[in-house]
């Protein structure tokens, strides 16, 4: 059985931390190519430290009587089951999601393999390689006591030199961004560094003084020098010797460059003209480095772009006046998120989504700009069924963090997109349980059918139960059930939940009964999963009976939206089949 995915980010002790800045937690196809370039690897879901600590306690001790937890599975490809369904959460990576290195692995994962079945050598189950006489010919065991002349002739073995074993799907060719040898042209500063090291040190000291000490430009020559320096730093990340480690691995170059722009020692009275100019220059040069060169440099460029939202343009005054942050990377991040997925590595898309959510959470972002972010996330979620599960998860998680229910036109497009992800049986269990959790975090008004949403969460639990009973020892299930619990009651300091909202908001009182009853049926199952997953049969059967007796009359969460189970969102791709190894 494949080892469970690790959800810890090496940069911070948070599971799937979207705030990991070194690119160390890229998952999926690309991570084979960035094993060293991105440092240690892990997962990358975004939680706060307090949340992770809470969940850790829940996993070890079990939930309090009123608070219990979850694990994960996929509904569309993992450890093989009929039709490619997954029996364990998160086991079915759908290729590289835009192109990663082909992954070799034995046949049988997700119903397909990246290597053809291998014949055993002679003596191993009696199967030998063709042409090896001491192994019994083409897989035929020699019968003891039968003279050679009385043995039946072996059938003639005809091989198709262009054929493949039945059921074998070869890995795709690696995309151009994984194999390219292209690098940015040699920079003047690189030549100076190699040929005139003394002069380079003097120039570097001048640049450092401009950035860290002076903070403002004295003349146009200073500005030109800083422009050259930004291009030089981006150029360094394209060098082949910096991709997979070496003296200056790309992820460390990116991190050091970012800390020049946003140092931890920054004081309120420090001048920021030069640093903000550098941030704007990165945005201006980003398309060149995002659409050319190797995957590693593209990844580090988008991470740098996503991090710029943490750069403070105007310091605030304590709690009275908040800091104003740099938001001018928005347009480029939107461009990457909306770009044709076949032309963008999945890991690059991941960080574009991370950057957009960070910007949307800034109070200083204008309402129209925030709405563009939400529209983009909804649009991409509705078209994400062909994406790797981790990008689907990122879209769902981001919308839950932003908490907006509707777009500018007042249609509850966010709630609709999340509800459609919740009921989509082709998506990973981790994605669907996160959709349930996200639905519990939205700020609702009276005209959305929370009873239907709660019922569909109950139906998700019923489906997870059936798969859980086959792999009850897999700890990822607990994460999924914790998320389902969080859909009803807070599991984070600032969390919400459907039950909390219907109890506290008078406008939602009409949904108190169906939400409360669903929660009451789910809670015993969550408790059992945390403590003893093999004993969920009784509460599971109780839930099944309740769902059968309380089926909702309609299938729309709002009169302006399509039925949850009818048709696909506009522009959505078809359901993904069993994923072939390597994409």
C-alpha positions in Angstrom: 0.0 0.0 0.0 1.3 3.4 -0.8 2.4 5.4 2.2 0.0 8.0 3.3 0.7 11.5 2.1 2.5 13.7 4.6 0.7 16.9 5.4 3.4 18.8 7.2 5.3 21.6 5.6 9.1 21.6 6.5 9.1 25.4 6.6 6.4 25.6 9.3 4.8 23.0 11.4 1.5 23.4 9.6 -0.3 20.8 7.4 -0.4 21.8 3.8 0.7 25.3 4.7 -0.1 27.8 1.9 2.3 30.1 3.6 5.3 27.9 2.9 7.5 30.3 0.9 10.4 28.1 -0.3 8.5 25.9 -2.7 9.5 23.0 -0.6 6.0 21.5 -0.5 5.2 21.0 -4.1 3.4 17.8 -4.7 2.6 15.7 -7.7 4.5 15.3 -10.9 6.7 18.3 -10.7 8.2 17.4 -7.4 10.4 14.7 -8.9 12.2 17.4 -10.8 12.5 19.8 -7.9 13.4 17.3 -5.2 16.6 19.1 -4.4 15.8 22.5 -6.0 12.9 22.9 -3.7 14.4 21.5 -0.6 12.5 18.9 1.6 9.1 18.0 0.5 5.8 17.7 2.2 2.2 18.5 1.8 0.7 21.9 1.4 -2.8 22.4 2.7 -3.3 25.7 4.6 -4.2 25.7 8.2 -3.1 27.9 11.1 -0.7 26.6 13.7 -3.5 26.7 16.3 -5.7 24.6 14.0 -3.0 22.0 13.4 -2.4 21.7 17.1 -6.1 21.2 17.7 -6.4 18.5 15.1 -3.3 16.8 16.4 -4.9 16.6 19.8 -8.1 15.3 18.3 -6.4 12.6 16.4 -4.6 11.3 19.5 -7.2 11.7 22.1 -10.5 11.6 20.2 -13.0 14.3 20.0 -14.8 15.7 23.1 -18.3 14.5 23.2 -19.4 17.4 21.0 -16.3 17.6 18.7 -14.8 14.9 16.6 -12.9 14.4 13.4 -12.2 13.1 9.9 -9.8 11.3 7.3 -9.7 11.3 3.4 -10.4 9.4 0.2 -10.8 10.0 -3.5 -13.7 9.1 -5.6 -11.8 8.9 -8.8 -8.5 7.1 -8.9 -6.2 5.7 -6.3 -5.6 2.1 -5.1 -7.5 0.4 -7.7 -11.2 -0.7 -7.4 -13.7 -1.3 -10.2 -14.0 1.7 -12.4 -10.8 3.3 -11.0 -12.5 4.3 -7.7 -10.2 4.9 -4.8 -10.4 3.1 -1.6 -8.2 5.5 0.3 -8.1 9.3 0.3 -5.7 11.2 -1.9 -4.2 8.1 -3.5 -5.1 8.9 -7.1 -2.9 11.7 -8.4 -4.2 12.5 -11.9 -0.9 12.7 -13.7 1.1 15.8 -13.6 -1.8 18.2 -14.1 -0.1 20.1 -16.7 3.0 18.1 -17.0 5.5 16.6 -14.7 8.0 13.8 -15.0 6.6 10.5 -15.9 6.4 8.3 -12.8 7.4 4.7 -12.9 5.5 2.3 -10.8 4.1 -1.2 -10.8 1.0 -2.0 -12.7 -2.1 -2.1 -10.6 -2.1 1.4 -9.1 -5.4 3.0 -10.1 -5.9 0.1 -12.5 -3.0 1.1 -14.7 0.7 0.9 -14.5 3.6 2.8 -15.8 5.6 -0.3 -16.5 4.4 -3.4 -18.3 3.9 -6.6 -16.2 7.3 -8.3 -15.6 7.8 -12.0 -16.0 9.4 -13.8 -13.2 12.8 -15.4 -13.6 13.0 -19.2 -13.7 12.2 -20.7 -10.4 9.9 -17.8 -9.5 6.4 -19.2 -9.7 7.6 -21.3 -12.6 7.6 -18.4 -15.0 10.7 -17.8 -17.1 11.8 -15.3 -19.7 11.3 -16.5 -23.3 14.4 -18.1 -24.7 15.8 -19.2 -21.4 15.9 -23.0 -21.6 16.9 -23.6 -18.0 13.8 -21.7 -16.9 11.3 -23.9 -18.7 11.0 -22.0 -22.0 8.3 -19.5 -22.4 6.8 -19.9 -18.9 6.1 -23.6 -19.2 7.1 -25.7 -16.2 9.2 -28.8 -17.0 7.3 -32.0 -16.0 9.4 -34.4 -13.9 10.0 -37.9 -15.3 8.8 -37.0 -18.8 11.6 -37.6 -21.5 12.2 -34.6 -23.7 11.1 -36.4 -26.8 7.6 -37.0 -25.3 7.0 -33.4 -24.2 4.4 -31.5 -26.3 6.0 -28.8 -28.6 5.8 -25.3 -27.2 3.5 -22.9 -29.0 5.2 -20.5 -31.4 5.6 -17.1 -29.7 4.8 -14.2 -32.0 5.8 -10.8 -30.8 4.4 -7.5 -32.1 7.4 -5.2 -32.0 5.1 -2.2 -32.0 2.6 -3.6 -29.5 2.1 -3.2 -25.8 0.9 -5.6 -23.1 -2.8 -5.6 -22.6 -4.0 -2.9 -20.3 -0.6 -1.2 -20.3 -0.7 2.6 -20.7 2.7 4.2 -21.3 3.7 7.4 -19.5 3.4 10.6 -21.5 6.5 12.2 -22.8 7.7 14.8 -20.3 6.6 18.3 -21.2 9.0 20.8 -22.7 9.4 22.7 -19.4 10.8 19.6 -17.7 13.4 18.9 -20.4 14.5 22.3 -21.7 18.1 23.3 -21.5 17.2 27.0 -22.2 18.5 29.5 -19.8 18.3 33.3 -19.6 21.0 35.1 -21.5 24.3 35.7 -19.7 23.8 38.8 -17.5 26.3 41.6 -17.3 26.6 41.1 -13.5 27.4 37.4 -14.0 30.2 38.3 -16.3 31.5 40.9 -13.9 31.3 38.4 -11.0 33.4 35.8 -12.9 35.9 38.1 -14.6 36.2 41.1 -12.2 35.3 39.9 -8.7 36.7 43.0 -7.0 34.6 45.4 -9.1 31.6 43.1 -8.6 32.0 43.3 -4.8 32.1 47.1 -5.0 29.0 47.2 -7.2 27.2 44.7 -4.9 28.0 46.9 -1.9 26.5 49.9 -3.6 23.3 48.0 -4.5 23.0 46.7 -0.9 23.4 50.2 0.4 20.7 51.5 -1.8 18.3 48.7 -0.7 19.0 48.5 3.0 20.4 51.8 4.0 19.4 54.7 1.7 16.1 53.3 0.6 15.6 56.0 -2.0 17.0 56.7 -5.4 19.5 59.5 -5.8 19.2 59.7 -9.6 18.2 57.7 -12.7 21.4 55.8 -12.7 20.5 54.3 -9.3 17.1 53.2 -10.7 18.7 51.6 -13.7 21.2 49.8 -11.5 18.3 48.3 -9.4 16.4 47.3 -12.5 19.5 45.4 -13.7 19.9 43.8 -10.3 16.3 42.5 -10.3 16.8 40.9 -13.7 20.1 39.4 -12.5 18.4 37.8 -9.5 15.7 36.2 -11.7 18.3 35.1 -14.2 20.2 33.2 -11.6 17.2 30.9 -10.9 17.2 29.7 -14.6 20.8 28.4 -14.4 21.0 24.6 -14.7 23.5 24.3 -11.9 21.0 26.0 -9.6 18.0 23.7 -10.4 18.9 20.6 -8.4 21.0 21.9 -5.6 24.5 23.1 -5.9 26.0 26.1 -4.1 22.9 28.3 -4.8 19.8 26.2 -5.3 16.9 28.1 -6.9 14.6 28.0 -3.9 17.3 29.6 -1.7 18.0 32.2 -4.3 14.3 33.1 -4.4 14.0 33.3 -0.6 17.1 35.5 -0.2 15.8 37.8 -2.9 12.4 38.1 -1.3 14.0 38.9 2.1 15.9 41.8 0.4 12.6 43.2 -0.6 10.8 42.4 2.6 13.4 42.2 5.4 12.3 41.0 8.9 14.2 43.9 10.4 12.1 46.5 8.6 11.3 49.5 10.9 8.4 51.9 10.6 10.6 54.8 9.6 12.6 53.0 7.0 12.5 54.3 3.4 10.8 51.9 1.0 11.1 53.5 -2.5 13.8 51.1 -3.7 12.2 48.0 -2.3 8.8 48.8 -3.8 10.5 49.6 -7.1 12.0 46.1 -7.0 8.6 44.6 -6.4 7.1 46.4 -9.3 10.1 45.3 -11.5 9.5 41.7 -10.6 5.8 42.0 -11.7 6.9 43.6 -15.0 9.5 40.8 -15.7 7.4 37.9 -14.4 5.8 36.9 -17.8 9.2 36.3 -19.3 10.3 34.0 -16.5 6.9 32.3 -16.1 6.5 31.3 -19.7 10.1 30.3 -20.5 12.9 28.2 -19.2 12.8 25.2 -16.9 10.0 24.3 -14.5 12.1 25.1 -11.4 12.7 28.7 -12.4 9.0 29.1 -13.3 8.0 27.7 -9.9 10.3 30.0 -7.9 9.2 33.0 -10.0 5.5 32.4 -9.2 6.2 31.8 -5.5 8.1 35.1 -5.4 5.1 36.8 -7.1 2.7 35.2 -4.6 4.8 36.4 -1.7 4.8 40.0 -2.7 1.4 40.5 -1.0 3.3 40.4 2.3 5.4 43.4 1.4 4.2 46.5 3.3 3.9 49.6 1.2 2.7 51.9 4.0 3.2 50.8 7.7 0.2 51.2 9.9 0.0 52.4 13.5 -0.6 49.5 15.7 -4.1 48.2 15.9 -5.6 51.6 15.0 -4.3 51.8 11.4 -3.4 48.5 9.6 -0.5 48.1 7.2 -1.1 48.7 3.6 0.4 45.8 1.5 1.6 45.5 -2.1 -1.2 44.3 -4.4 0.1 45.0 -7.9 0.9 41.3 -8.6 -2.9 40.7 -8.9 -3.2 41.0 -12.7 -0.3 38.6 -13.4 -1.5 36.0 -10.9 -5.0 36.2 -12.5 -3.4 35.7 -15.9 -1.6 32.5 -14.8 -4.7 31.1 -13.1 -6.7 31.7 -16.3 -4.1 30.5 -18.7 -4.6 27.3 -20.7 -3.8 24.5 -18.3 -1.8 22.6 -20.9 0.7 25.4 -21.0 1.2 25.9 -17.3 2.8 23.4 -14.9 0.4 22.3 -12.2 2.7 23.5 -9.4 2.8 27.0 -11.0 -1.0 27.1 -11.1 -1.0 26.0 -7.4 1.0 29.1 -6.4 -1.0 31.4 -8.6 -4.1 30.3 -6.6 -2.3 30.7 -3.3 -1.3 34.2 -4.3 -4.8 35.2 -5.3 -6.4 34.0 -2.1 -3.8 35.9 -0.1 -4.6 39.1 -2.0 -8.4 38.5 -1.6 -7.9 38.3 2.2 -6.2 41.7 2.4 -8.7 44.4 3.6 -7.0 47.0 1.4 -7.8 45.1 -1.8 -10.6 47.0 -3.7 -14.0 45.4 -3.9 -13.9 45.1 -7.7 -10.5 43.4 -7.5 -11.6 41.0 -4.8 -14.6 40.1 -6.9 -12.3 39.3 -9.9 -10.4 36.9 -7.7 -13.6 35.2 -6.5 -14.9 35.0 -10.0 -11.7 33.4 -11.2 -11.6 30.8 -8.4 -15.2 29.9 -9.0 -14.6 29.6 -12.8 -11.5 27.5 -12.3 -13.3 25.2 -9.8 -16.1 24.6 -12.2 -13.5 23.5 -14.8 -11.2 21.6 -12.5 -12.3 18.0 -12.8 -9.3 17.3 -15.1 -6.8 18.9 -12.7 -4.7 17.2 -10.1 -6.5 16.7 -6.8 -4.3 19.1 -5.0 -5.2 22.1 -7.2 -8.9 21.2 -6.9 -8.3 21.2 -3.1 -6.6 24.6 -3.3 -9.5 26.1 -5.2 -12.1 24.8 -2.7 -10.0 25.7 0.4 -9.4 29.2 -1.0 -13.1 29.9 -1.5 -13.8 28.7 2.0 -11.2 31.1 3.5 -12.6 34.1 1.6 -16.1 33.2 2.9 -18.0 35.2 0.3 -21.2 33.3 -0.7 -22.1 35.3 -3.8 -20.5 37.3 -6.6 -21.2 41.0 -7.4 -24.5 40.1 -9.1 -25.8 38.5 -5.9 -26.0 35.0 -7.3 -24.7 32.5 -4.8 -22.1 31.2 -7.3 -19.5 30.4 -4.7 -21.9 28.2 -2.6 -23.1 26.6 -5.8 -19.6 25.7 -7.0 -18.6 24.3 -3.6 -21.8 22.3 -3.4 -21.2 20.8 -6.9 -17.7 19.8 -5.8 -19.2 18.3 -2.6 -21.5 15.9 -4.6 -19.1 15.1 -7.4 -18.2 11.5 -6.9 -15.3 11.7 -9.4 -13.4 14.0 -7.1 -10.9 13.0 -4.3 -12.3 12.4 -0.8 -9.9 15.1 0.4 -11.4 17.6 -2.0 -15.0 16.7 -1.2 -14.6 16.8 2.5 -12.8 20.2 2.2 -15.8 21.4 0.1 -18.0 20.4 3.0 -15.8 22.3 5.4 -15.7 25.3 3.1 -19.5 25.4 2.8 -19.7 25.6 6.6 -17.4 28.7 6.6 -19.4 30.9 4.2 -21.5 33.8 5.4 -25.1 32.8 4.5 -28.3 34.7 4.0 -31.8 33.4 4.2 -32.3 32.4 0.6 -29.8 29.5 0.4 -31.1 26.0 1.3 -28.8 25.0 4.1 -31.0 21.9 4.7 -30.1 20.6 1.3 -26.4 21.4 1.9 -26.4 19.6 5.2 -28.2 16.6 3.6 -25.5 16.3 0.9 -22.8 16.4 3.6 -24.6 13.5 5.3 -24.7 11.7 2.0 -20.9 12.3 1.6 -20.4 10.7 5.0 -22.4 7.7 4.0 -20.2 7.2 0.9 -17.0 7.7 2.9 -18.2 5.1 5.5 -18.5 2.5 2.8 -15.0 3.1 1.6 -13.6 3.5 5.1 -14.7 0.0 6.1 -12.3 -1.4 3.4 -9.2 0.6 4.6 -10.0 1.5 8.2 -6.4 1.7 9.3 -5.5 4.5 6.9 -5.1 7.6 9.1 -6.1 10.1 6.3 -9.7 9.2 6.8 -9.6 11.0 10.1 -8.7 14.2 8.3 -11.7 13.9 6.1 -14.1 13.3 9.0 -12.6 16.2 11.0 -13.4 18.4 8.0 -16.9 17.2 7.9 -17.3 17.9 11.6 -15.9 21.4 10.9 -18.7 21.9 8.4 -21.1 22.0 11.3 -19.1 23.3 14.3 -15.9 25.5 14.5 -12.5 23.7 14.6 -10.5 26.9 14.3 -10.5 30.0 16.4 -12.3 32.0 13.8 -14.2 29.1 12.3 -18.0 29.0 11.7 -20.1 26.0 10.8 -23.7 25.4 9.6 -25.0 24.5 13.0 -23.4 27.5 14.6 -24.9 29.8 12.0 -28.5 28.4 12.1 -28.4 28.7 15.9 -27.1 32.3 16.0 -28.7 34.0 13.0 -32.4 34.5 13.1 -32.6 34.7 9.3 -31.4 31.1 9.1 -33.7 29.7 11.8 -35.9 27.8 9.2 -32.9 25.5 8.6 -32.2 24.7 12.2 -34.1 21.4 12.3 -32.6 19.7 9.1 -29.1 20.9 10.0 -29.3 19.8 13.6 -30.7 16.4 12.7 -27.9 15.8 10.1 -25.3 16.8 12.6 -26.7 14.4 15.2 -26.5 11.5 12.8 -23.0 12.3 11.7 -21.4 13.0 15.1 -21.4 9.4 16.3 -19.7 8.3 13.1 -17.0 10.9 13.5 -16.5 9.9 17.1 -16.0 6.2 16.0 -13.6 7.1 13.2 -11.4 8.9 15.6 -11.4 6.2 18.2 -12.3 2.9 16.5 -13.0 3.1 12.7 -13.9 -0.6 12.5 -17.0 -0.1 14.8 -18.9 2.4 12.7 -21.5 -0.1 11.4 -24.3 0.8 13.8 -24.1 4.6 13.4 -23.6 4.2 9.7 -26.8 2.2 9.3 -28.6 4.8 11.5 -27.4 7.5 9.1 -28.5 5.5 6.0 -32.0 5.1 7.4 -32.3 8.7 8.3 -31.1 9.8 4.8 -33.6 7.5 3.2 -36.5 8.9 5.3 -35.5 12.6 4.9 -34.6 13.0 1.2 -35.1 16.7 0.3 -37.8 17.7 -2.1 -35.6 19.8 -4.3 -32.1 19.7 -5.7 -31.3 23.4 -5.9 -29.6 25.4 -3.2 -31.1 28.6 -4.7 -33.7 29.3 -7.3 -31.2 31.0 -9.6 -28.8 28.0 -9.7 -28.8 24.7 -11.5 -29.7 21.4 -9.7 -26.7 20.0 -7.9 -27.0 16.6 -9.6 -28.1 17.8 -13.0 -25.6 18.4 -15.8 -22.2 20.0 -15.5 -21.1 23.5 -14.8 -20.6 25.6 -17.9 -17.2 24.8 -19.3 -16.5 21.9 -17.0 -14.4 19.0 -18.3 -15.8 15.5 -18.2 -15.1 13.2 -15.3 -11.6 11.9 -15.1 -11.1 8.2 -15.7 -8.6 6.1 -13.8 -5.4 8.0 -14.0 -2.5 6.6 -15.9 0.8 6.6 -14.1 2.8 9.7 -15.0 -0.2 11.6 -16.3 
